[in-house]
Amino acid sequence: MESATGVGEHNAFIRERICAALAFLGIALDADANTRNAATLSSAHRQVVVAVEPTNEEWIAASHALSCLASGKAR
């Protein structure tokens, strides 16, 4: 499972709640790693790897907008 965007990258409380609700899938969070905003958040005794993927939403939106403008699809 991957956690991205501002909330996924920087909110340990939200990540903990999401992972707790998905524990039936084999997700187990390492509380210390989660608090430190580590790149990998899953515990050693897990079936699913939980990771944080840093993103830059503003850059992605601007890149898509430029592509639309360049292709003439933006009207």
C-alpha positions as CSV (number, residue, x, y, z in Angstrom):
1,M,0.0,0.0,0.0
2,E,1.3,3.4,-0.8
3,S,0.5,6.7,0.9
4,A,1.0,9.9,-1.0
5,T,-0.1,13.6,-1.2
6,G,0.1,16.0,1.7
7,V,-2.1,14.1,4.1
8,G,-0.5,10.7,3.2
9,E,3.0,12.2,3.5
10,H,2.6,14.2,6.7
11,N,-0.3,13.0,8.8
12,A,0.7,10.0,11.0
13,F,-2.7,10.0,12.7
14,I,-4.6,9.6,9.4
15,R,-2.2,6.9,8.2
16,E,-2.6,5.0,11.5
17,R,-6.4,5.1,11.2
18,I,-6.4,3.9,7.6
19,C,-4.0,1.1,8.3
20,A,-5.9,0.0,11.4
21,A,-9.0,-0.2,9.3
22,L,-7.2,-2.3,6.7
23,A,-5.5,-4.7,9.2
24,F,-7.6,-7.6,7.9
25,L,-5.6,-7.3,4.7
26,G,-2.4,-8.1,6.5
27,I,-1.3,-4.4,7.0
28,A,0.6,-3.8,10.2
29,L,2.1,-0.3,10.9
30,D,5.3,0.4,12.7
31,A,4.2,3.1,15.1
32,D,7.7,4.6,15.5
33,A,8.3,4.7,11.7
34,N,4.9,6.3,11.2
35,T,5.6,9.0,13.8
36,R,8.9,9.7,12.1
37,N,7.3,10.0,8.7
38,A,9.7,7.3,7.5
39,A,9.7,6.1,3.8
40,T,8.6,2.6,4.9
41,L,5.9,2.4,7.6
42,S,5.1,-1.3,7.8
43,S,6.2,-3.4,10.7
44,A,8.6,-6.3,10.4
45,H,5.6,-8.7,11.0
46,R,3.4,-7.7,8.1
47,Q,2.1,-9.2,4.9
48,V,1.8,-5.9,3.0
49,V,4.5,-3.2,2.7
50,V,3.2,0.3,3.6
51,A,5.3,3.1,2.1
52,V,5.1,6.9,1.7
53,E,5.7,8.2,-1.8
54,P,6.5,11.9,-1.9
55,T,4.6,13.8,-4.6
56,N,4.4,17.2,-6.0
57,E,0.8,17.8,-7.0
58,E,1.4,21.3,-8.2
59,W,4.1,20.2,-10.7
60,I,1.9,17.3,-11.9
61,A,-1.1,19.7,-12.5
62,A,1.1,22.2,-14.3
63,S,2.6,19.5,-16.5
64,H,-0.8,18.2,-17.5
65,A,-2.0,21.7,-18.2
66,L,1.0,22.4,-20.5
67,S,0.4,19.1,-22.3
68,C,-3.2,20.1,-23.0
69,L,-2.2,23.6,-24.2
70,A,0.5,22.1,-26.4
71,S,-1.9,19.6,-28.0
72,G,-4.6,22.2,-28.6
73,K,-7.1,20.3,-26.4
74,A,-7.5,23.2,-23.9
75,R,-10.4,25.4,-24.9
